[in-house]
């Protein structure tokens, strides 16, 4: 007997639309504007400059799937960047390296550990207040946003810079000669990506596997789709929401480390408005603010779509920053409208639950 084909889920449909729009946009940019868009390095530079944004967008995707929000990720990223730079230049925690008799390169390891700890601390505190004390996520994470920004200025009012010898390690590049392009003198310059991009791509894959293959990931969708139904299926809703915010904080901490590796400097303006860009790219990637629908692959292409639009705006000669803000707002409105139209035409009275999620439920004990 022929097996009946499962209808495409809302998550997969919205992700497919985002990928399609990105491919069309980039193809049009190559045809109409040419120039840098014809060189592979243009795409790699988008990834190099936005590796940290990809990571915090993944963190937003996780909490938004559960029907929550986290607007503190940008501040956590900036705080980790400042602390990491001060560790690298010896202004902070220098005694650990001295006590161990380790070389200067060991400061990078200390910075990485501290970045993870800061992210986990933010995620644990905010997750507990949101999940177990049932305080509104927006209020708690707004407090986290202000707290993180305030801590940066307490730690150091002056901008900090990492030593060049350590930044040479952090900014190591992976060359790809086959994707290179000639410069004005005809010398072939290989395309390259930074280590931070590799970290970001690995995290995208890991989060995708978590959401798709593990029970915890399926619980995220269940809680965001319908909290009462999730309870009836035996899902521990409070623990699930707590873990979503804990993961969000962890990813924000790693994003701060990646941002530090890219810029090599810390100041109070680092990663400004990045939390809003992360929310925007998650929505563009097909994640619904109402919860239950989302995919980190779509989020990844959401980041690429938004950065492509910004690159097109700059290439068109509109270099003033507000044009990029206007474009971001217009794109966000367009994708929200597109999602509403597409999902309403499917005749969904509630969330469409894919078959792999339906089969993951367990009876309440």
KOLMAR-389861 format. One record per residue (C-alpha): chain; x, y, z; residue number from 1. Coordinates in Angstrom, 1 decimal. Example, Ala and Ser with C-alpha at 12.3 -4.5 7.8 and 13.67 -1.06 7.14 Angstrom:
! residues 2
c->A, px->12.3, py->-4.5, pz->7.8, k->1 .
c->A, px->13.7, py->-1.1, pz->7.1, k->2 .
END
This chain:
! residues 365
c->A, px->0.0, py->0.0, pz->0.0, k->1 .
c->A, px->1.3, py->3.4, pz->-1.0, k->2 .
c->A, px->2.2, py->5.6, pz->1.9, k->3 .
c->A, px->0.4, py->8.9, pz->2.1, k->4 .
c->A, px->2.7, py->11.9, pz->1.8, k->5 .
c->A, px->2.9, py->14.2, pz->4.8, k->6 .
c->A, px->2.0, py->17.8, pz->4.1, k->7 .
c->A, px->4.9, py->20.3, pz->4.5, k->8 .
c->A, px->5.0, py->21.8, pz->7.9, k->9 .
c->A, px->4.7, py->25.5, pz->8.6, k->10 .
c->A, px->8.4, py->25.6, pz->9.7, k->11 .
c->A, px->9.7, py->24.0, pz->6.5, k->12 .
c->A, px->7.4, py->26.1, pz->4.3, k->13 .
c->A, px->8.5, py->29.4, pz->5.8, k->14 .
c->A, px->12.2, py->28.3, pz->5.8, k->15 .
c->A, px->11.9, py->27.4, pz->2.1, k->16 .
c->A, px->10.4, py->30.8, pz->1.3, k->17 .
c->A, px->13.3, py->32.6, pz->3.1, k->18 .
c->A, px->15.9, py->30.5, pz->1.2, k->19 .
c->A, px->14.2, py->31.2, pz->-2.1, k->20 .
c->A, px->14.0, py->34.9, pz->-1.4, k->21 .
c->A, px->17.7, py->35.1, pz->-0.5, k->22 .
c->A, px->18.8, py->33.2, pz->-3.7, k->23 .
c->A, px->16.7, py->35.5, pz->-5.8, k->24 .
c->A, px->18.0, py->38.7, pz->-4.1, k->25 .
c->A, px->21.6, py->37.7, pz->-4.4, k->26 .
c->A, px->21.2, py->36.6, pz->-8.0, k->27 .
c->A, px->19.6, py->40.0, pz->-8.8, k->28 .
c->A, px->22.4, py->41.8, pz->-7.0, k->29 .
c->A, px->24.9, py->39.9, pz->-9.1, k->30 .
c->A, px->23.1, py->40.7, pz->-12.3, k->31 .
c->A, px->22.2, py->44.4, pz->-11.6, k->32 .
c->A, px->25.0, py->45.7, pz->-9.5, k->33 .
c->A, px->27.8, py->43.2, pz->-10.3, k->34 .
c->A, px->31.0, py->44.4, pz->-8.8, k->35 .
c->A, px->31.7, py->42.8, pz->-5.4, k->36 .
c->A, px->28.6, py->40.6, pz->-5.6, k->37 .
c->A, px->30.3, py->38.6, pz->-8.4, k->38 .
c->A, px->33.2, py->37.8, pz->-6.1, k->39 .
c->A, px->32.8, py->34.9, pz->-3.6, k->40 .
c->A, px->34.6, py->37.0, pz->-1.0, k->41 .
c->A, px->31.6, py->39.3, pz->-0.8, k->42 .
c->A, px->29.5, py->36.5, pz->0.6, k->43 .
c->A, px->32.3, py->35.4, pz->2.9, k->44 .
c->A, px->32.7, py->38.9, pz->4.2, k->45 .
c->A, px->29.0, py->38.9, pz->5.1, k->46 .
c->A, px->29.6, py->35.8, pz->7.2, k->47 .
c->A, px->32.8, py->37.2, pz->8.7, k->48 .
c->A, px->31.1, py->40.4, pz->9.8, k->49 .
c->A, px->28.0, py->38.7, pz->11.1, k->50 .
c->A, px->29.2, py->35.4, pz->12.6, k->51 .
c->A, px->28.2, py->36.7, pz->16.1, k->52 .
c->A, px->24.8, py->37.8, pz->14.8, k->53 .
c->A, px->24.2, py->34.3, pz->13.4, k->54 .
c->A, px->24.8, py->32.8, pz->16.9, k->55 .
c->A, px->22.6, py->35.2, pz->18.8, k->56 .
c->A, px->19.9, py->34.8, pz->16.1, k->57 .
c->A, px->20.0, py->31.1, pz->16.8, k->58 .
c->A, px->19.5, py->31.9, pz->20.5, k->59 .
c->A, px->16.5, py->34.1, pz->19.7, k->60 .
c->A, px->15.1, py->31.3, pz->17.5, k->61 .
c->A, px->15.2, py->28.9, pz->20.4, k->62 .
c->A, px->13.4, py->31.1, pz->22.9, k->63 .
c->A, px->10.9, py->32.4, pz->20.3, k->64 .
c->A, px->10.0, py->28.8, pz->19.4, k->65 .
c->A, px->9.0, py->28.4, pz->23.0, k->66 .
c->A, px->6.8, py->31.5, pz->22.8, k->67 .
c->A, px->9.3, py->33.6, pz->24.8, k->68 .
c->A, px->11.8, py->36.4, pz->24.0, k->69 .
c->A, px->15.3, py->37.5, pz->25.1, k->70 .
c->A, px->16.4, py->41.0, pz->24.3, k->71 .
c->A, px->19.4, py->40.9, pz->26.6, k->72 .
c->A, px->21.6, py->38.9, pz->24.1, k->73 .
c->A, px->23.2, py->42.0, pz->22.6, k->74 .
c->A, px->24.3, py->43.3, pz->26.0, k->75 .
c->A, px->25.6, py->39.9, pz->27.0, k->76 .
c->A, px->27.6, py->39.9, pz->23.8, k->77 .
c->A, px->29.0, py->43.3, pz->24.4, k->78 .
c->A, px->29.8, py->42.5, pz->28.1, k->79 .
c->A, px->31.7, py->39.3, pz->27.1, k->80 .
c->A, px->33.6, py->41.3, pz->24.4, k->81 .
c->A, px->34.8, py->43.9, pz->26.9, k->82 .
c->A, px->35.7, py->41.3, pz->29.6, k->83 .
c->A, px->37.4, py->39.1, pz->27.0, k->84 .
c->A, px->39.5, py->42.0, pz->25.6, k->85 .
c->A, px->40.6, py->43.0, pz->29.1, k->86 .
c->A, px->41.6, py->39.4, pz->29.8, k->87 .
c->A, px->43.7, py->39.3, pz->26.6, k->88 .
c->A, px->45.5, py->42.6, pz->27.4, k->89 .
c->A, px->46.2, py->41.6, pz->31.0, k->90 .
c->A, px->43.9, py->44.1, pz->32.7, k->91 .
c->A, px->41.8, py->41.3, pz->34.2, k->92 .
c->A, px->42.4, py->37.8, pz->35.7, k->93 .
c->A, px->46.1, py->38.1, pz->34.8, k->94 .
c->A, px->47.0, py->36.2, pz->38.0, k->95 .
c->A, px->45.6, py->32.9, pz->36.7, k->96 .
c->A, px->48.1, py->32.8, pz->33.8, k->97 .
c->A, px->50.9, py->33.8, pz->36.1, k->98 .
c->A, px->50.0, py->31.2, pz->38.7, k->99 .
c->A, px->50.0, py->28.5, pz->36.1, k->100 .
c->A, px->53.1, py->29.7, pz->34.4, k->101 .
c->A, px->51.3, py->29.5, pz->31.1, k->102 .
c->A, px->52.2, py->31.5, pz->27.9, k->103 .
c->A, px->50.2, py->34.6, pz->26.8, k->104 .
c->A, px->48.2, py->32.4, pz->24.4, k->105 .
c->A, px->46.5, py->30.8, pz->27.5, k->106 .
c->A, px->44.6, py->34.1, pz->28.0, k->107 .
c->A, px->42.5, py->33.1, pz->25.0, k->108 .
c->A, px->41.4, py->29.9, pz->26.8, k->109 .
c->A, px->40.6, py->31.9, pz->30.0, k->110 .
c->A, px->38.6, py->34.4, pz->27.9, k->111 .
c->A, px->36.6, py->31.5, pz->26.3, k->112 .
c->A, px->35.8, py->30.0, pz->29.7, k->113 .
c->A, px->34.7, py->33.3, pz->31.2, k->114 .
c->A, px->32.6, py->34.0, pz->28.1, k->115 .
c->A, px->30.7, py->30.8, pz->28.6, k->116 .
c->A, px->30.3, py->31.4, pz->32.4, k->117 .
c->A, px->28.9, py->34.9, pz->31.8, k->118 .
c->A, px->26.4, py->33.6, pz->29.3, k->119 .
c->A, px->25.3, py->30.8, pz->31.5, k->120 .
c->A, px->24.9, py->33.1, pz->34.5, k->121 .
c->A, px->22.6, py->35.5, pz->32.5, k->122 .
c->A, px->20.7, py->32.5, pz->31.1, k->123 .
c->A, px->20.3, py->30.8, pz->34.4, k->124 .
c->A, px->19.1, py->33.9, pz->36.3, k->125 .
c->A, px->16.7, py->35.1, pz->33.6, k->126 .
c->A, px->15.5, py->31.6, pz->32.9, k->127 .
c->A, px->14.7, py->30.9, pz->36.5, k->128 .
c->A, px->12.8, py->34.2, pz->36.9, k->129 .
c->A, px->10.8, py->33.6, pz->33.7, k->130 .
c->A, px->10.1, py->29.9, pz->34.0, k->131 .
c->A, px->9.7, py->29.3, pz->37.7, k->132 .
c->A, px->8.5, py->32.7, pz->39.0, k->133 .
c->A, px->6.5, py->33.3, pz->35.8, k->134 .
c->A, px->7.6, py->36.9, pz->35.3, k->135 .
c->A, px->7.1, py->38.4, pz->31.8, k->136 .
c->A, px->10.2, py->37.5, pz->29.6, k->137 .
c->A, px->10.3, py->41.0, pz->28.0, k->138 .
c->A, px->10.6, py->42.7, pz->31.5, k->139 .
c->A, px->13.2, py->40.3, pz->32.8, k->140 .
c->A, px->15.4, py->40.4, pz->29.6, k->141 .
c->A, px->15.0, py->44.2, pz->29.4, k->142 .
c->A, px->16.4, py->44.3, pz->32.9, k->143 .
c->A, px->19.2, py->42.0, pz->31.7, k->144 .
c->A, px->19.8, py->44.4, pz->28.8, k->145 .
c->A, px->20.3, py->47.4, pz->31.0, k->146 .
c->A, px->22.3, py->45.4, pz->33.6, k->147 .
c->A, px->24.7, py->44.2, pz->30.9, k->148 .
c->A, px->25.3, py->47.6, pz->29.4, k->149 .
c->A, px->25.8, py->49.1, pz->32.8, k->150 .
c->A, px->28.3, py->46.5, pz->33.8, k->151 .
c->A, px->30.4, py->47.3, pz->30.7, k->152 .
c->A, px->30.9, py->50.9, pz->31.9, k->153 .
c->A, px->31.6, py->49.8, pz->35.5, k->154 .
c->A, px->34.3, py->47.4, pz->34.3, k->155 .
c->A, px->35.9, py->50.0, pz->32.2, k->156 .
c->A, px->34.9, py->53.5, pz->31.1, k->157 .
c->A, px->37.7, py->53.7, pz->28.5, k->158 .
c->A, px->37.8, py->51.6, pz->25.3, k->159 .
c->A, px->40.0, py->48.5, pz->25.5, k->160 .
c->A, px->42.2, py->46.9, pz->22.9, k->161 .
c->A, px->43.6, py->43.4, pz->22.7, k->162 .
c->A, px->47.3, py->42.9, pz->22.0, k->163 .
c->A, px->48.1, py->42.3, pz->18.4, k->164 .
c->A, px->50.0, py->39.0, pz->18.9, k->165 .
c->A, px->46.9, py->37.4, pz->20.4, k->166 .
c->A, px->44.6, py->39.0, pz->17.8, k->167 .
c->A, px->46.7, py->37.4, pz->15.1, k->168 .
c->A, px->45.7, py->34.0, pz->16.6, k->169 .
c->A, px->42.0, py->35.0, pz->17.1, k->170 .
c->A, px->41.7, py->36.4, pz->13.6, k->171 .
c->A, px->43.3, py->33.4, pz->11.9, k->172 .
c->A, px->41.8, py->32.8, pz->8.5, k->173 .
c->A, px->41.1, py->29.8, pz->6.4, k->174 .
c->A, px->42.1, py->30.5, pz->2.8, k->175 .
c->A, px->40.2, py->29.0, pz->-0.2, k->176 .
c->A, px->42.4, py->29.6, pz->-3.3, k->177 .
c->A, px->39.9, py->28.0, pz->-5.6, k->178 .
c->A, px->37.3, py->30.7, pz->-4.8, k->179 .
c->A, px->39.8, py->33.6, pz->-5.0, k->180 .
c->A, px->39.7, py->36.5, pz->-7.4, k->181 .
c->A, px->42.4, py->38.8, pz->-9.0, k->182 .
c->A, px->43.1, py->42.2, pz->-7.6, k->183 .
c->A, px->43.7, py->45.3, pz->-9.7, k->184 .
c->A, px->47.3, py->44.2, pz->-10.5, k->185 .
c->A, px->46.1, py->40.8, pz->-11.6, k->186 .
c->A, px->47.4, py->38.9, pz->-8.6, k->187 .
c->A, px->45.1, py->36.2, pz->-7.4, k->188 .
c->A, px->43.8, py->36.8, pz->-3.9, k->189 .
c->A, px->42.4, py->33.7, pz->-2.2, k->190 .
c->A, px->39.0, py->33.9, pz->-0.6, k->191 .
c->A, px->39.0, py->33.5, pz->3.2, k->192 .
c->A, px->36.7, py->33.0, pz->6.2, k->193 .
c->A, px->37.5, py->33.6, pz->9.9, k->194 .
c->A, px->37.5, py->31.0, pz->12.7, k->195 .
c->A, px->34.4, py->32.7, pz->14.1, k->196 .
c->A, px->32.4, py->31.7, pz->11.0, k->197 .
c->A, px->33.3, py->28.1, pz->11.6, k->198 .
c->A, px->32.2, py->28.3, pz->15.2, k->199 .
c->A, px->28.9, py->29.9, pz->14.1, k->200 .
c->A, px->28.2, py->27.3, pz->11.4, k->201 .
c->A, px->29.0, py->24.4, pz->13.8, k->202 .
c->A, px->26.5, py->25.9, pz->16.3, k->203 .
c->A, px->23.9, py->26.3, pz->13.7, k->204 .
c->A, px->24.2, py->22.6, pz->12.9, k->205 .
c->A, px->24.2, py->21.6, pz->16.6, k->206 .
c->A, px->21.1, py->23.7, pz->17.3, k->207 .
c->A, px->19.4, py->22.2, pz->14.2, k->208 .
c->A, px->20.1, py->18.7, pz->15.4, k->209 .
c->A, px->18.9, py->19.6, pz->18.9, k->210 .
c->A, px->15.6, py->21.0, pz->17.7, k->211 .
c->A, px->15.0, py->18.2, pz->15.2, k->212 .
c->A, px->16.4, py->15.0, pz->16.8, k->213 .
c->A, px->16.3, py->15.4, pz->20.5, k->214 .
c->A, px->13.3, py->15.3, pz->22.9, k->215 .
c->A, px->14.3, py->18.7, pz->24.4, k->216 .
c->A, px->14.0, py->20.3, pz->21.0, k->217 .
c->A, px->10.6, py->18.8, pz->20.3, k->218 .
c->A, px->9.5, py->20.0, pz->23.8, k->219 .
c->A, px->10.5, py->23.5, pz->22.7, k->220 .
c->A, px->8.1, py->23.3, pz->19.8, k->221 .
c->A, px->5.4, py->21.7, pz->22.0, k->222 .
c->A, px->5.6, py->24.4, pz->24.6, k->223 .
c->A, px->5.5, py->27.2, pz->22.1, k->224 .
c->A, px->2.7, py->25.6, pz->20.1, k->225 .
c->A, px->0.3, py->25.1, pz->23.0, k->226 .
c->A, px->1.5, py->25.1, pz->26.6, k->227 .
c->A, px->-1.6, py->23.3, pz->27.9, k->228 .
c->A, px->-1.3, py->20.6, pz->25.3, k->229 .
c->A, px->2.4, py->20.2, pz->26.2, k->230 .
c->A, px->1.4, py->19.7, pz->29.9, k->231 .
c->A, px->-1.1, py->17.0, pz->28.9, k->232 .
c->A, px->1.7, py->15.3, pz->26.9, k->233 .
c->A, px->3.8, py->15.2, pz->30.0, k->234 .
c->A, px->6.2, py->17.9, pz->29.1, k->235 .
c->A, px->7.8, py->19.7, pz->32.0, k->236 .
c->A, px->7.0, py->23.2, pz->30.8, k->237 .
c->A, px->8.9, py->25.2, pz->33.4, k->238 .
c->A, px->12.1, py->23.2, pz->33.0, k->239 .
c->A, px->11.8, py->23.4, pz->29.2, k->240 .
c->A, px->11.4, py->27.2, pz->29.3, k->241 .
c->A, px->14.3, py->27.5, pz->31.7, k->242 .
c->A, px->16.6, py->25.4, pz->29.5, k->243 .
c->A, px->15.6, py->27.5, pz->26.5, k->244 .
c->A, px->16.8, py->30.7, pz->28.2, k->245 .
c->A, px->19.9, py->28.9, pz->29.6, k->246 .
c->A, px->20.8, py->27.9, pz->26.0, k->247 .
c->A, px->20.1, py->31.5, pz->24.9, k->248 .
c->A, px->22.5, py->32.9, pz->27.4, k->249 .
c->A, px->25.1, py->30.3, pz->26.6, k->250 .
c->A, px->24.9, py->31.1, pz->22.9, k->251 .
c->A, px->25.1, py->34.9, pz->23.7, k->252 .
c->A, px->28.3, py->34.3, pz->25.6, k->253 .
c->A, px->29.8, py->32.4, pz->22.7, k->254 .
c->A, px->28.7, py->35.2, pz->20.4, k->255 .
c->A, px->30.5, py->37.7, pz->22.5, k->256 .
c->A, px->33.7, py->35.6, pz->22.2, k->257 .
c->A, px->33.3, py->35.4, pz->18.4, k->258 .
c->A, px->32.6, py->39.2, pz->18.3, k->259 .
c->A, px->35.8, py->39.8, pz->20.3, k->260 .
c->A, px->37.8, py->37.6, pz->18.0, k->261 .
c->A, px->36.6, py->39.7, pz->15.0, k->262 .
c->A, px->36.9, py->43.3, pz->16.3, k->263 .
c->A, px->39.7, py->42.9, pz->19.0, k->264 .
c->A, px->38.4, py->45.9, pz->20.9, k->265 .
c->A, px->35.9, py->46.5, pz->23.7, k->266 .
c->A, px->33.7, py->49.5, pz->24.4, k->267 .
c->A, px->30.2, py->50.3, pz->25.5, k->268 .
c->A, px->28.8, py->50.6, pz->22.0, k->269 .
c->A, px->29.8, py->47.1, pz->20.9, k->270 .
c->A, px->26.9, py->45.0, pz->19.4, k->271 .
c->A, px->24.5, py->48.0, pz->19.7, k->272 .
c->A, px->20.9, py->47.0, pz->18.5, k->273 .
c->A, px->22.2, py->43.5, pz->17.7, k->274 .
c->A, px->19.3, py->41.9, pz->19.7, k->275 .
c->A, px->16.8, py->43.7, pz->17.4, k->276 .
c->A, px->18.7, py->42.5, pz->14.3, k->277 .
c->A, px->18.6, py->39.0, pz->15.8, k->278 .
c->A, px->14.9, py->39.1, pz->16.3, k->279 .
c->A, px->14.4, py->40.5, pz->12.8, k->280 .
c->A, px->16.5, py->37.8, pz->11.2, k->281 .
c->A, px->14.7, py->35.1, pz->13.1, k->282 .
c->A, px->11.4, py->36.4, pz->11.9, k->283 .
c->A, px->12.7, py->36.7, pz->8.4, k->284 .
c->A, px->13.9, py->33.1, pz->8.7, k->285 .
c->A, px->10.4, py->32.0, pz->9.4, k->286 .
c->A, px->10.2, py->32.0, pz->13.3, k->287 .
c->A, px->6.9, py->33.1, pz->14.6, k->288 .
c->A, px->6.7, py->35.4, pz->17.6, k->289 .
c->A, px->3.7, py->33.4, pz->18.8, k->290 .
c->A, px->5.9, py->30.3, pz->19.2, k->291 .
c->A, px->5.8, py->26.8, pz->17.9, k->292 .
c->A, px->7.3, py->27.5, pz->14.5, k->293 .
c->A, px->10.9, py->28.1, pz->13.6, k->294 .
c->A, px->14.1, py->26.7, pz->12.2, k->295 .
c->A, px->17.8, py->27.8, pz->12.6, k->296 .
c->A, px->18.5, py->27.0, pz->9.0, k->297 .
c->A, px->15.9, py->29.6, pz->8.1, k->298 .
c->A, px->17.4, py->31.9, pz->10.7, k->299 .
c->A, px->20.8, py->31.5, pz->9.1, k->300 .
c->A, px->19.4, py->32.5, pz->5.7, k->301 .
c->A, px->17.5, py->35.3, pz->7.4, k->302 .
c->A, px->20.8, py->36.8, pz->8.4, k->303 .
c->A, px->22.1, py->36.4, pz->4.9, k->304 .
c->A, px->19.0, py->38.0, pz->3.5, k->305 .
c->A, px->19.1, py->41.0, pz->5.7, k->306 .
c->A, px->22.8, py->41.6, pz->5.2, k->307 .
c->A, px->22.3, py->41.2, pz->1.4, k->308 .
c->A, px->19.7, py->43.9, pz->1.5, k->309 .
c->A, px->22.0, py->46.2, pz->3.5, k->310 .
c->A, px->24.8, py->45.6, pz->1.0, k->311 .
c->A, px->22.5, py->46.4, pz->-1.9, k->312 .
c->A, px->21.5, py->49.7, pz->-0.2, k->313 .
c->A, px->25.1, py->50.7, pz->0.4, k->314 .
c->A, px->26.1, py->49.7, pz->-3.2, k->315 .
c->A, px->23.2, py->51.8, pz->-4.5, k->316 .
c->A, px->24.9, py->54.9, pz->-2.9, k->317 .
c->A, px->22.6, py->55.2, pz->0.1, k->318 .
c->A, px->25.3, py->55.0, pz->2.7, k->319 .
c->A, px->23.6, py->56.9, pz->5.5, k->320 .
c->A, px->22.9, py->54.6, pz->8.5, k->321 .
c->A, px->19.2, py->55.4, pz->8.6, k->322 .
c->A, px->18.6, py->54.0, pz->5.2, k->323 .
c->A, px->19.7, py->50.6, pz->6.5, k->324 .
c->A, px->17.3, py->51.0, pz->9.5, k->325 .
c->A, px->14.5, py->51.9, pz->7.1, k->326 .
c->A, px->15.3, py->48.9, pz->4.9, k->327 .
c->A, px->15.4, py->46.5, pz->8.0, k->328 .
c->A, px->12.0, py->47.8, pz->9.1, k->329 .
c->A, px->10.5, py->47.4, pz->5.6, k->330 .
c->A, px->11.9, py->43.9, pz->5.3, k->331 .
c->A, px->10.6, py->42.9, pz->8.7, k->332 .
c->A, px->7.1, py->44.2, pz->7.9, k->333 .
c->A, px->7.2, py->42.4, pz->4.5, k->334 .
c->A, px->8.1, py->39.1, pz->6.0, k->335 .
c->A, px->5.6, py->39.3, pz->8.8, k->336 .
c->A, px->2.9, py->40.1, pz->6.2, k->337 .
c->A, px->4.1, py->37.3, pz->4.0, k->338 .
c->A, px->4.0, py->34.8, pz->6.9, k->339 .
c->A, px->0.5, py->35.9, pz->7.8, k->340 .
c->A, px->-0.7, py->35.6, pz->4.2, k->341 .
c->A, px->0.9, py->32.2, pz->3.5, k->342 .
c->A, px->-0.3, py->30.6, pz->6.8, k->343 .
c->A, px->-3.8, py->32.0, pz->6.5, k->344 .
c->A, px->-4.1, py->30.6, pz->3.0, k->345 .
c->A, px->-3.3, py->27.2, pz->4.4, k->346 .
c->A, px->-6.4, py->27.6, pz->6.4, k->347 .
c->A, px->-4.7, py->27.0, pz->9.7, k->348 .
c->A, px->-7.0, py->27.5, pz->12.7, k->349 .
c->A, px->-4.1, py->26.7, pz->15.0, k->350 .
c->A, px->-0.5, py->25.6, pz->14.6, k->351 .
c->A, px->0.2, py->22.9, pz->12.1, k->352 .
c->A, px->2.2, py->20.2, pz->14.0, k->353 .
c->A, px->4.5, py->18.2, pz->11.9, k->354 .
c->A, px->4.4, py->14.4, pz->12.1, k->355 .
c->A, px->7.8, py->14.1, pz->13.7, k->356 .
c->A, px->6.5, py->16.3, pz->16.6, k->357 .
c->A, px->3.2, py->14.4, pz->17.0, k->358 .
c->A, px->5.0, py->11.2, pz->17.5, k->359 .
c->A, px->7.3, py->12.6, pz->20.2, k->360 .
c->A, px->4.5, py->13.1, pz->22.8, k->361 .
c->A, px->4.4, py->10.9, pz->25.9, k->362 .
c->A, px->1.6, py->10.2, pz->28.3, k->363 .
c->A, px->1.4, py->12.2, pz->31.4, k->364 .
c->A, px->2.5, py->10.0, pz->34.3, k->365 .
END
